[in-house]
Amino acid sequence: MRYCLGVPEKPQAPGRSPEERRAALERANEIRFARAALKREIKAGTASVADLVADPPAYLASMKVLDLMVAQPYMGPTRALPLLEAATVSPRKTVGGLSRRQREELAALLRDWAPPPH
């Protein structure tokens, strides 16, 4: 560990070349666009959050489960949090970080959940 005036310095991330930075930004943009399109499909009812939790595409791995759940119509944090608690899933957990048991349990709970009548 390096010290500056007796205080440890923060470790620095290795520098990236401009090409590496550009590639990382392009990949991040592709993921953002894919997630935005998926959220539109969820809202339109053409994609199921339960199916996505059960078998997520790679670009959802770093997305928070809570963010995915609240993309559904009539599902806000107030309705999503009890479902997460029932499946023993932290609201800060990512889709890629779910265990098989958590994935199966949450998918089953989401399939049984029905939006409230209007």
Secondary structure, DSSP 8 states (H G I E B T S, - for coil): --EETTEE---------HHHHHHHHHHHHHHHHHHHHHHHHHHHTSS-HHHHHHS--GGGTTSBHHHHHTTSTT--HHHHHHHHHHTT--TT-BGGG--HHHHHHHHHHHHH------
